[in-house]
Amino acid sequence: MITVIIHFIRIYAGKFVKNERGVTAVEYAIIGVALSAVVIAIFDKDLQVFLEEAITSISEGGAVSYSE
């Protein structure tokens, strides 16, 4: 019985290691978080003000415009 369980664990572990779709999704998520952090660090206050105005304008049914 134990040998059968060990056999199934080896088979499924091998399939899990060969399946790279989950790894790719995690890599893309990490890249997305890193890029978001860089954008926020560069545009800190300007981006925050722009996003707040954009969300307010969209929620009121208007368009978004950005002027410096």
N, CA, C and O atoms as a Maestro MAE file, in Angstrom:
{
 s_m_m2io_version
 :::
 2.0.0
}

f_m_ct {
 s_m_title
 :::
 protein
 m_atom[272] {
  # First column is atom index #
  i_m_mmod_type
  r_m_x_coord
  r_m_y_coord
  r_m_z_coord
  i_m_residue_number
  s_m_chain_name
  s_m_pdb_residue_name
  s_m_pdb_atom_name
  i_m_atomic_number
  :::
  1 25 0.814 -1.199 0.000 1 A "MET " " N  " 7
  2 3 0.000 0.000 0.000 1 A "MET " " CA " 6
  3 2 0.854 1.259 0.000 1 A "MET " " C  " 6
  4 15 0.589 2.193 -0.757 1 A "MET " " O  " 8
  5 25 1.867 1.285 0.837 2 A "ILE " " N  " 7
  6 3 2.757 2.442 0.915 2 A "ILE " " CA " 6
  7 2 3.494 2.631 -0.407 2 A "ILE " " C  " 6
  8 15 3.680 3.761 -0.858 2 A "ILE " " O  " 8
  9 25 3.911 1.542 -1.024 3 A "THR " " N  " 7
  10 3 4.637 1.663 -2.292 3 A "THR " " CA " 6
  11 2 3.740 2.231 -3.390 3 A "THR " " C  " 6
  12 15 4.212 2.973 -4.252 3 A "THR " " O  " 8
  13 25 2.468 1.894 -3.365 4 A "VAL " " N  " 7
  14 3 1.529 2.438 -4.350 4 A "VAL " " CA " 6
  15 2 1.387 3.943 -4.149 4 A "VAL " " C  " 6
  16 15 1.384 4.701 -5.120 4 A "VAL " " O  " 8
  17 25 1.270 4.375 -2.910 5 A "ILE " " N  " 7
  18 3 1.146 5.806 -2.619 5 A "ILE " " CA " 6
  19 2 2.408 6.545 -3.051 5 A "ILE " " C  " 6
  20 15 2.327 7.611 -3.661 5 A "ILE " " O  " 8
  21 25 3.558 5.988 -2.741 6 A "ILE " " N  " 7
  22 3 4.824 6.606 -3.144 6 A "ILE " " CA " 6
  23 2 4.919 6.682 -4.659 6 A "ILE " " C  " 6
  24 15 5.388 7.683 -5.201 6 A "ILE " " O  " 8
  25 25 4.481 5.641 -5.344 7 A "HIS " " N  " 7
  26 3 4.491 5.632 -6.808 7 A "HIS " " CA " 6
  27 2 3.626 6.768 -7.362 7 A "HIS " " C  " 6
  28 15 4.060 7.492 -8.258 7 A "HIS " " O  " 8
  29 25 2.406 6.929 -6.837 8 A "PHE " " N  " 7
  30 3 1.524 8.001 -7.309 8 A "PHE " " CA " 6
  31 2 2.099 9.382 -6.992 8 A "PHE " " C  " 6
  32 15 1.977 10.307 -7.795 8 A "PHE " " O  " 8
  33 25 2.722 9.519 -5.829 9 A "ILE " " N  " 7
  34 3 3.338 10.805 -5.475 9 A "ILE " " CA " 6
  35 2 4.449 11.141 -6.456 9 A "ILE " " C  " 6
  36 15 4.568 12.290 -6.883 9 A "ILE " " O  " 8
  37 25 5.261 10.163 -6.817 10 A "ARG " " N  " 7
  38 3 6.340 10.401 -7.782 10 A "ARG " " CA " 6
  39 2 5.785 10.793 -9.144 10 A "ARG " " C  " 6
  40 15 6.314 11.698 -9.790 10 A "ARG " " O  " 8
  41 25 4.737 10.130 -9.582 11 A "ILE " " N  " 7
  42 3 4.139 10.441 -10.886 11 A "ILE " " CA " 6
  43 2 3.589 11.862 -10.888 11 A "ILE " " C  " 6
  44 15 3.882 12.638 -11.798 11 A "ILE " " O  " 8
  45 25 2.793 12.209 -9.875 12 A "TYR " " N  " 7
  46 3 2.187 13.544 -9.838 12 A "TYR " " CA " 6
  47 2 3.212 14.639 -9.580 12 A "TYR " " C  " 6
  48 15 3.066 15.750 -10.090 12 A "TYR " " O  " 8
  49 25 4.247 14.345 -8.799 13 A "ALA " " N  " 7
  50 3 5.302 15.330 -8.572 13 A "ALA " " CA " 6
  51 2 6.051 15.602 -9.872 13 A "ALA " " C  " 6
  52 15 6.402 16.746 -10.162 13 A "ALA " " O  " 8
  53 25 6.295 14.560 -10.650 14 A "GLY " " N  " 7
  54 3 6.952 14.740 -11.946 14 A "GLY " " CA " 6
  55 2 6.119 15.574 -12.894 14 A "GLY " " C  " 6
  56 15 6.650 16.440 -13.590 14 A "GLY " " O  " 8
  57 25 4.822 15.327 -12.930 15 A "LYS " " N  " 7
  58 3 3.932 16.125 -13.784 15 A "LYS " " CA " 6
  59 2 3.896 17.578 -13.320 15 A "LYS " " C  " 6
  60 15 3.882 18.495 -14.141 15 A "LYS " " O  " 8
  61 25 3.880 17.786 -12.010 16 A "PHE " " N  " 7
  62 3 3.837 19.136 -11.470 16 A "PHE " " CA " 6
  63 2 5.100 19.910 -11.831 16 A "PHE " " C  " 6
  64 15 5.026 21.085 -12.190 16 A "PHE " " O  " 8
  65 25 6.250 19.264 -11.741 17 A "VAL " " N  " 7
  66 3 7.514 19.926 -12.058 17 A "VAL " " CA " 6
  67 2 7.593 20.258 -13.543 17 A "VAL " " C  " 6
  68 15 8.119 21.309 -13.912 17 A "VAL " " O  " 8
  69 25 7.080 19.381 -14.398 18 A "LYS " " N  " 7
  70 3 7.132 19.617 -15.839 18 A "LYS " " CA " 6
  71 2 6.155 20.697 -16.289 18 A "LYS " " C  " 6
  72 15 6.389 21.339 -17.313 18 A "LYS " " O  " 8
  73 25 5.073 20.913 -15.557 19 A "ASN " " N  " 7
  74 3 4.071 21.910 -15.914 19 A "ASN " " CA " 6
  75 2 4.583 23.290 -15.516 19 A "ASN " " C  " 6
  76 15 4.698 23.587 -14.327 19 A "ASN " " O  " 8
  77 25 4.892 24.137 -16.501 20 A "GLU " " N  " 7
  78 3 5.482 25.445 -16.231 20 A "GLU " " CA " 6
  79 2 4.481 26.588 -16.348 20 A "GLU " " C  " 6
  80 15 4.873 27.746 -16.208 20 A "GLU " " O  " 8
  81 25 3.220 26.312 -16.596 21 A "ARG " " N  " 7
  82 3 2.245 27.397 -16.750 21 A "ARG " " CA " 6
  83 2 2.099 28.209 -15.472 21 A "ARG " " C  " 6
  84 15 2.025 29.436 -15.529 21 A "ARG " " O  " 8
  85 25 2.056 27.559 -14.339 22 A "GLY " " N  " 7
  86 3 1.929 28.274 -13.073 22 A "GLY " " CA " 6
  87 2 3.140 29.133 -12.767 22 A "GLY " " C  " 6
  88 15 3.011 30.237 -12.238 22 A "GLY " " O  " 8
  89 25 4.315 28.624 -13.101 23 A "VAL " " N  " 7
  90 3 5.548 29.373 -12.875 23 A "VAL " " CA " 6
  91 2 5.551 30.634 -13.719 23 A "VAL " " C  " 6
  92 15 5.933 31.700 -13.235 23 A "VAL " " O  " 8
  93 25 5.132 30.531 -14.969 24 A "THR " " N  " 7
  94 3 5.097 31.688 -15.853 24 A "THR " " CA " 6
  95 2 4.134 32.739 -15.317 24 A "THR " " C  " 6
  96 15 4.447 33.929 -15.355 24 A "THR " " O  " 8
  97 25 2.997 32.337 -14.831 25 A "ALA " " N  " 7
  98 3 2.032 33.286 -14.273 25 A "ALA " " CA " 6
  99 2 2.620 34.006 -13.062 25 A "ALA " " C  " 6
  100 15 2.427 35.212 -12.904 25 A "ALA " " O  " 8
  101 25 3.324 33.289 -12.225 26 A "VAL " " N  " 7
  102 3 3.952 33.908 -11.055 26 A "VAL " " CA " 6
  103 2 5.029 34.890 -11.493 26 A "VAL " " C  " 6
  104 15 5.150 35.975 -10.923 26 A "VAL " " O  " 8
  105 25 5.812 34.519 -12.501 27 A "GLU " " N  " 7
  106 3 6.849 35.426 -13.004 27 A "GLU " " CA " 6
  107 2 6.232 36.711 -13.538 27 A "GLU " " C  " 6
  108 15 6.730 37.800 -13.255 27 A "GLU " " O  " 8
  109 25 5.159 36.597 -14.304 28 A "TYR " " N  " 7
  110 3 4.499 37.796 -14.824 28 A "TYR " " CA " 6
  111 2 3.936 38.649 -13.693 28 A "TYR " " C  " 6
  112 15 3.992 39.877 -13.762 28 A "TYR " " O  " 8
  113 25 3.405 38.029 -12.672 29 A "ALA " " N  " 7
  114 3 2.880 38.786 -11.530 29 A "ALA " " CA " 6
  115 2 3.995 39.552 -10.825 29 A "ALA " " C  " 6
  116 15 3.812 40.709 -10.445 29 A "ALA " " O  " 8
  117 25 5.138 38.919 -10.650 30 A "ILE " " N  " 7
  118 3 6.276 39.583 -10.007 30 A "ILE " " CA " 6
  119 2 6.759 40.751 -10.855 30 A "ILE " " C  " 6
  120 15 7.057 41.819 -10.321 30 A "ILE " " O  " 8
  121 25 6.840 40.563 -12.164 31 A "ILE " " N  " 7
  122 3 7.250 41.644 -13.062 31 A "ILE " " CA " 6
  123 2 6.249 42.794 -12.994 31 A "ILE " " C  " 6
  124 15 6.646 43.958 -12.952 31 A "ILE " " O  " 8
  125 25 4.961 42.478 -12.982 32 A "GLY " " N  " 7
  126 3 3.934 43.518 -12.897 32 A "GLY " " CA " 6
  127 2 4.033 44.317 -11.612 32 A "GLY " " C  " 6
  128 15 3.909 45.541 -11.635 32 A "GLY " " O  " 8
  129 25 4.254 43.650 -10.503 33 A "VAL " " N  " 7
  130 3 4.396 44.343 -9.219 33 A "VAL " " CA " 6
  131 2 5.639 45.222 -9.226 33 A "VAL " " C  " 6
  132 15 5.605 46.350 -8.735 33 A "VAL " " O  " 8
  133 25 6.732 44.716 -9.778 34 A "ALA " " N  " 7
  134 3 7.964 45.506 -9.837 34 A "ALA " " CA " 6
  135 2 7.780 46.749 -10.700 34 A "ALA " " C  " 6
  136 15 8.209 47.838 -10.318 34 A "ALA " " O  " 8
  137 25 7.147 46.595 -11.860 35 A "LEU " " N  " 7
  138 3 6.909 47.754 -12.721 35 A "LEU " " CA " 6
  139 2 5.983 48.761 -12.056 35 A "LEU " " C  " 6
  140 15 6.192 49.968 -12.176 35 A "LEU " " O  " 8
  141 25 4.980 48.288 -11.370 36 A "SER " " N  " 7
  142 3 4.079 49.195 -10.651 36 A "SER " " CA " 6
  143 2 4.834 49.974 -9.582 36 A "SER " " C  " 6
  144 15 4.610 51.173 -9.414 36 A "SER " " O  " 8
  145 25 5.708 49.316 -8.875 37 A "ALA " " N  " 7
  146 3 6.492 49.987 -7.838 37 A "ALA " " CA " 6
  147 2 7.395 51.053 -8.437 37 A "ALA " " C  " 6
  148 15 7.552 52.132 -7.864 37 A "ALA " " O  " 8
  149 25 7.992 50.755 -9.592 38 A "VAL " " N  " 7
  150 3 8.857 51.734 -10.257 38 A "VAL " " CA " 6
  151 2 8.049 52.940 -10.711 38 A "VAL " " C  " 6
  152 15 8.467 54.078 -10.498 38 A "VAL " " O  " 8
  153 25 6.905 52.711 -11.328 39 A "VAL " " N  " 7
  154 3 6.059 53.815 -11.792 39 A "VAL " " CA " 6
  155 2 5.611 54.675 -10.618 39 A "VAL " " C  " 6
  156 15 5.637 55.902 -10.706 39 A "VAL " " O  " 8
  157 25 5.205 54.056 -9.537 40 A "ILE " " N  " 7
  158 3 4.768 54.813 -8.363 40 A "ILE " " CA " 6
  159 2 5.932 55.597 -7.764 40 A "ILE " " C  " 6
  160 15 5.750 56.734 -7.328 40 A "ILE " " O  " 8
  161 25 7.116 55.010 -7.738 41 A "ALA " " N  " 7
  162 3 8.278 55.712 -7.193 41 A "ALA " " CA " 6
  163 2 8.654 56.921 -8.046 41 A "ALA " " C  " 6
  164 15 9.069 57.949 -7.510 41 A "ALA " " O  " 8
  165 25 8.515 56.810 -9.358 42 A "ILE " " N  " 7
  166 3 8.895 57.907 -10.251 42 A "ILE " " CA " 6
  167 2 7.869 59.027 -10.218 42 A "ILE " " C  " 6
  168 15 8.231 60.198 -10.107 42 A "ILE " " O  " 8
  169 25 6.604 58.682 -10.314 43 A "PHE " " N  " 7
  170 3 5.549 59.683 -10.455 43 A "PHE " " CA " 6
  171 2 4.766 59.915 -9.168 43 A "PHE " " C  " 6
  172 15 3.635 60.400 -9.219 43 A "PHE " " O  " 8
  173 25 5.318 59.593 -8.064 44 A "ASP " " N  " 7
  174 3 4.643 59.536 -6.764 44 A "ASP " " CA " 6
  175 2 3.421 60.438 -6.631 44 A "ASP " " C  " 6
  176 15 2.305 59.930 -6.742 44 A "ASP " " O  " 8
  177 25 3.555 61.709 -6.405 45 A "LYS " " N  " 7
  178 3 2.406 62.583 -6.140 45 A "LYS " " CA " 6
  179 2 1.621 62.884 -7.406 45 A "LYS " " C  " 6
  180 15 0.390 62.884 -7.379 45 A "LYS " " O  " 8
  181 25 2.317 63.143 -8.531 46 A "ASP " " N  " 7
  182 3 1.611 63.462 -9.774 46 A "ASP " " CA " 6
  183 2 0.689 62.325 -10.189 46 A "ASP " " C  " 6
  184 15 -0.448 62.563 -10.598 46 A "ASP " " O  " 8
  185 25 1.165 61.108 -10.087 47 A "LEU " " N  " 7
  186 3 0.359 59.952 -10.465 47 A "LEU " " CA " 6
  187 2 -0.833 59.788 -9.526 47 A "LEU " " C  " 6
  188 15 -1.942 59.482 -9.965 47 A "LEU " " O  " 8
  189 25 -0.599 59.992 -8.252 48 A "GLN " " N  " 7
  190 3 -1.679 59.857 -7.278 48 A "GLN " " CA " 6
  191 2 -2.778 60.881 -7.553 48 A "GLN " " C  " 6
  192 15 -3.960 60.540 -7.538 48 A "GLN " " O  " 8
  193 25 -2.393 62.134 -7.803 49 A "VAL " " N  " 7
  194 3 -3.377 63.181 -8.092 49 A "VAL " " CA " 6
  195 2 -4.120 62.858 -9.378 49 A "VAL " " C  " 6
  196 15 -5.343 62.986 -9.441 49 A "VAL " " O  " 8
  197 25 -3.382 62.438 -10.411 50 A "PHE " " N  " 7
  198 3 -4.010 62.111 -11.690 50 A "PHE " " CA " 6
  199 2 -5.015 60.977 -11.540 50 A "PHE " " C  " 6
  200 15 -6.127 61.059 -12.061 50 A "PHE " " O  " 8
  201 25 -4.631 59.919 -10.830 51 A "LEU " " N  " 7
  202 3 -5.531 58.778 -10.659 51 A "LEU " " CA " 6
  203 2 -6.766 59.152 -9.843 51 A "LEU " " C  " 6
  204 15 -7.871 58.707 -10.151 51 A "LEU " " O  " 8
  205 25 -6.585 59.960 -8.811 52 A "GLU " " N  " 7
  206 3 -7.743 60.396 -8.025 52 A "GLU " " CA " 6
  207 2 -8.706 61.211 -8.879 52 A "GLU " " C  " 6
  208 15 -9.919 61.006 -8.822 52 A "GLU " " O  " 8
  209 25 -8.158 62.152 -9.684 53 A "GLU " " N  " 7
  210 3 -9.009 62.962 -10.559 53 A "GLU " " CA " 6
  211 2 -9.682 62.100 -11.622 53 A "GLU " " C  " 6
  212 15 -10.850 62.310 -11.948 53 A "GLU " " O  " 8
  213 25 -8.945 61.129 -12.163 54 A "ALA " " N  " 7
  214 3 -9.500 60.259 -13.197 54 A "ALA " " CA " 6
  215 2 -10.642 59.417 -12.641 54 A "ALA " " C  " 6
  216 15 -11.689 59.291 -13.275 54 A "ALA " " O  " 8
  217 25 -10.447 58.846 -11.472 55 A "ILE " " N  " 7
  218 3 -11.487 58.012 -10.873 55 A "ILE " " CA " 6
  219 2 -12.715 58.847 -10.536 55 A "ILE " " C  " 6
  220 15 -13.845 58.414 -10.760 55 A "ILE " " O  " 8
  221 25 -12.495 60.043 -9.998 56 A "THR " " N  " 7
  222 3 -13.618 60.929 -9.680 56 A "THR " " CA " 6
  223 2 -14.368 61.314 -10.942 56 A "THR " " C  " 6
  224 15 -15.598 61.275 -10.977 56 A "THR " " O  " 8
  225 25 -13.625 61.688 -11.982 57 A "SER " " N  " 7
  226 3 -14.249 62.111 -13.238 57 A "SER " " CA " 6
  227 2 -15.028 60.971 -13.883 57 A "SER " " C  " 6
  228 15 -16.142 61.173 -14.368 57 A "SER " " O  " 8
  229 25 -14.453 59.792 -13.890 58 A "ILE " " N  " 7
  230 3 -15.127 58.638 -14.499 58 A "ILE " " CA " 6
  231 2 -16.376 58.271 -13.697 58 A "ILE " " C  " 6
  232 15 -17.415 57.951 -14.275 58 A "ILE " " O  " 8
  233 25 -16.274 58.316 -12.375 59 A "SER " " N  " 7
  234 3 -17.435 57.963 -11.553 59 A "SER " " CA " 6
  235 2 -18.568 58.969 -11.707 59 A "SER " " C  " 6
  236 15 -19.731 58.639 -11.477 59 A "SER " " O  " 8
  237 25 -18.228 60.202 -12.100 60 A "GLU " " N  " 7
  238 3 -19.250 61.223 -12.339 60 A "GLU " " CA " 6
  239 2 -19.737 61.220 -13.783 60 A "GLU " " C  " 6
  240 15 -20.581 62.034 -14.158 60 A "GLU " " O  " 8
  241 25 -19.212 60.311 -14.587 61 A "GLY " " N  " 7
  242 3 -19.665 60.174 -15.969 61 A "GLY " " CA " 6
  243 2 -18.926 61.056 -16.951 61 A "GLY " " C  " 6
  244 15 -19.363 61.198 -18.093 61 A "GLY " " O  " 8
  245 25 -17.831 61.645 -16.545 62 A "GLY " " N  " 7
  246 3 -17.070 62.533 -17.421 62 A "GLY " " CA " 6
  247 2 -15.870 61.850 -18.027 62 A "GLY " " C  " 6
  248 15 -15.633 60.661 -17.811 62 A "GLY " " O  " 8
  249 25 -15.119 62.616 -18.785 63 A "ALA " " N  " 7
  250 3 -13.906 62.109 -19.422 63 A "ALA " " CA " 6
  251 2 -12.703 62.501 -18.581 63 A "ALA " " C  " 6
  252 15 -12.797 63.347 -17.692 63 A "ALA " " O  " 8
  253 25 -11.576 61.874 -18.874 64 A "VAL " " N  " 7
  254 3 -10.352 62.152 -18.142 64 A "VAL " " CA " 6
  255 2 -9.477 63.053 -18.984 64 A "VAL " " C  " 6
  256 15 -9.255 62.788 -20.165 64 A "VAL " " O  " 8
  257 25 -8.975 64.127 -18.374 65 A "SER " " N  " 7
  258 3 -8.007 64.984 -19.057 65 A "SER " " CA " 6
  259 2 -6.933 65.351 -18.056 65 A "SER " " C  " 6
  260 15 -7.216 65.570 -16.878 65 A "SER " " O  " 8
  261 25 -5.706 65.416 -18.526 66 A "TYR " " N  " 7
  262 3 -4.585 65.707 -17.643 66 A "TYR " " CA " 6
  263 2 -3.865 66.917 -18.179 66 A "TYR " " C  " 6
  264 15 -3.431 66.922 -19.331 66 A "TYR " " O  " 8
  265 25 -3.731 67.938 -17.368 67 A "SER " " N  " 7
  266 3 -2.983 69.127 -17.770 67 A "SER " " CA " 6
  267 2 -2.041 69.504 -16.648 67 A "SER " " C  " 6
  268 15 -2.377 69.388 -15.470 67 A "SER " " O  " 8
  269 25 -0.857 69.958 -17.029 68 A "GLU " " N  " 7
  270 3 0.144 70.321 -16.019 68 A "GLU " " CA " 6
  271 2 0.046 71.772 -15.668 68 A "GLU " " C  " 6
  272 15 0.810 72.259 -14.834 68 A "GLU " " O  " 8
  :::
 }
 m_bond[271] {
  # First column is bond index #
  i_m_from
  i_m_to
  i_m_order
  :::
  1 1 2 1
  2 2 3 1
  3 3 4 2
  4 3 5 1
  5 5 6 1
  6 6 7 1
  7 7 8 2
  8 7 9 1
  9 9 10 1
  10 10 11 1
  11 11 12 2
  12 11 13 1
  13 13 14 1
  14 14 15 1
  15 15 16 2
  16 15 17 1
  17 17 18 1
  18 18 19 1
  19 19 20 2
  20 19 21 1
  21 21 22 1
  22 22 23 1
  23 23 24 2
  24 23 25 1
  25 25 26 1
  26 26 27 1
  27 27 28 2
  28 27 29 1
  29 29 30 1
  30 30 31 1
  31 31 32 2
  32 31 33 1
  33 33 34 1
  34 34 35 1
  35 35 36 2
  36 35 37 1
  37 37 38 1
  38 38 39 1
  39 39 40 2
  40 39 41 1
  41 41 42 1
  42 42 43 1
  43 43 44 2
  44 43 45 1
  45 45 46 1
  46 46 47 1
  47 47 48 2
  48 47 49 1
  49 49 50 1
  50 50 51 1
  51 51 52 2
  52 51 53 1
  53 53 54 1
  54 54 55 1
  55 55 56 2
  56 55 57 1
  57 57 58 1
  58 58 59 1
  59 59 60 2
  60 59 61 1
  61 61 62 1
  62 62 63 1
  63 63 64 2
  64 63 65 1
  65 65 66 1
  66 66 67 1
  67 67 68 2
  68 67 69 1
  69 69 70 1
  70 70 71 1
  71 71 72 2
  72 71 73 1
  73 73 74 1
  74 74 75 1
  75 75 76 2
  76 75 77 1
  77 77 78 1
  78 78 79 1
  79 79 80 2
  80 79 81 1
  81 81 82 1
  82 82 83 1
  83 83 84 2
  84 83 85 1
  85 85 86 1
  86 86 87 1
  87 87 88 2
  88 87 89 1
  89 89 90 1
  90 90 91 1
  91 91 92 2
  92 91 93 1
  93 93 94 1
  94 94 95 1
  95 95 96 2
  96 95 97 1
  97 97 98 1
  98 98 99 1
  99 99 100 2
  100 99 101 1
  101 101 102 1
  102 102 103 1
  103 103 104 2
  104 103 105 1
  105 105 106 1
  106 106 107 1
  107 107 108 2
  108 107 109 1
  109 109 110 1
  110 110 111 1
  111 111 112 2
  112 111 113 1
  113 113 114 1
  114 114 115 1
  115 115 116 2
  116 115 117 1
  117 117 118 1
  118 118 119 1
  119 119 120 2
  120 119 121 1
  121 121 122 1
  122 122 123 1
  123 123 124 2
  124 123 125 1
  125 125 126 1
  126 126 127 1
  127 127 128 2
  128 127 129 1
  129 129 130 1
  130 130 131 1
  131 131 132 2
  132 131 133 1
  133 133 134 1
  134 134 135 1
  135 135 136 2
  136 135 137 1
  137 137 138 1
  138 138 139 1
  139 139 140 2
  140 139 141 1
  141 141 142 1
  142 142 143 1
  143 143 144 2
  144 143 145 1
  145 145 146 1
  146 146 147 1
  147 147 148 2
  148 147 149 1
  149 149 150 1
  150 150 151 1
  151 151 152 2
  152 151 153 1
  153 153 154 1
  154 154 155 1
  155 155 156 2
  156 155 157 1
  157 157 158 1
  158 158 159 1
  159 159 160 2
  160 159 161 1
  161 161 162 1
  162 162 163 1
  163 163 164 2
  164 163 165 1
  165 165 166 1
  166 166 167 1
  167 167 168 2
  168 167 169 1
  169 169 170 1
  170 170 171 1
  171 171 172 2
  172 171 173 1
  173 173 174 1
  174 174 175 1
  175 175 176 2
  176 175 177 1
  177 177 178 1
  178 178 179 1
  179 179 180 2
  180 179 181 1
  181 181 182 1
  182 182 183 1
  183 183 184 2
  184 183 185 1
  185 185 186 1
  186 186 187 1
  187 187 188 2
  188 187 189 1
  189 189 190 1
  190 190 191 1
  191 191 192 2
  192 191 193 1
  193 193 194 1
  194 194 195 1
  195 195 196 2
  196 195 197 1
  197 197 198 1
  198 198 199 1
  199 199 200 2
  200 199 201 1
  201 201 202 1
  202 202 203 1
  203 203 204 2
  204 203 205 1
  205 205 206 1
  206 206 207 1
  207 207 208 2
  208 207 209 1
  209 209 210 1
  210 210 211 1
  211 211 212 2
  212 211 213 1
  213 213 214 1
  214 214 215 1
  215 215 216 2
  216 215 217 1
  217 217 218 1
  218 218 219 1
  219 219 220 2
  220 219 221 1
  221 221 222 1
  222 222 223 1
  223 223 224 2
  224 223 225 1
  225 225 226 1
  226 226 227 1
  227 227 228 2
  228 227 229 1
  229 229 230 1
  230 230 231 1
  231 231 232 2
  232 231 233 1
  233 233 234 1
  234 234 235 1
  235 235 236 2
  236 235 237 1
  237 237 238 1
  238 238 239 1
  239 239 240 2
  240 239 241 1
  241 241 242 1
  242 242 243 1
  243 243 244 2
  244 243 245 1
  245 245 246 1
  246 246 247 1
  247 247 248 2
  248 247 249 1
  249 249 250 1
  250 250 251 1
  251 251 252 2
  252 251 253 1
  253 253 254 1
  254 254 255 1
  255 255 256 2
  256 255 257 1
  257 257 258 1
  258 258 259 1
  259 259 260 2
  260 259 261 1
  261 261 262 1
  262 262 263 1
  263 263 264 2
  264 263 265 1
  265 265 266 1
  266 266 267 1
  267 267 268 2
  268 267 269 1
  269 269 270 1
  270 270 271 1
  271 271 272 2
  :::
 }
}
